[in-house]
């Protein structure tokens, strides 16, 4: 079993290596030459390599010594920064919140869900987007504080996860200016004649939309399918097609994308969940998000 590194021995070697002389290192450290020499030899014994070699009247680094001193440079540079970092931590208490965002969750909804915390002083918000399965793995490894998703966590005996519903929103249909008149004419049957953009099949709401089409006897003219909800809205607003979106953020949707609501989607709702690893939430900002939802 390797012995733990003695950083005092490393420091003596680091000074000697840069000074190129044990006597100059001893003067800089305010110590006896013999003491510095013994400490450097202790480091060499613990590492199992020679770090210094005679060179004229002084010393030179061996290959191993060159490699070690490079790492020591970084170590002691960080050490010099440590007091400032510590003072900064006291003076400016950064509150970090790492959030996983399921890639199908509407981004405008995410912003609304996180509204209770975004005004927090000294907040450092870290957002990671991706497939739910990968985000849950990151959550289990405590690399994320919470995951926001459009479904509760699946049952997994190897992962202890807890899902809390944050709310839901009805779905409506929206159209760019170029398709507004045609989409409104005879809606919802008009969805057979105008191009339609839909979320991909990996999203919960897609199954609900497919059943809604079946219920109304509609065979939509699908012009595009998207994993990313923001991308769907971007292409929809550019004129590629009519698209469904949550009514909860209709004001922002209309203002940002310049689209118009053409009709509802009765019976189709999107639900939002916060998934964590604790039955009792301890992170104060996650608790704030869930409390507002309650």
Buried (B, 14 or more C-beta within 10 A) or exposed (E): EEEEEEBEBBBBBBBBBBBBBBBBBBBBBEBEBEEBBEBBBBBBEBBEBEBBEEEEEBBEBBEBBEEBBEEBEEBBEEEEEEEEEEEEEEEEEEBEBBBBBBBBBBBBBBEBBBEBBEEBEEBEBEBBBBEBEEBBBBBBEEEBBBBBBBBBBEEEEEEEBBBBEBBEBBBBBBBBEEBBEBBBEEBBEBBBEBBBBBBBEBBBBBEBBEEBBEEEEBEBBEBBBBBBBBEBBBBBBEEBBBBBBBBBBBEEBBEEBEBBBBBBBEEBBBBBBBBBBEEEBEBEBBBBBBEBBE
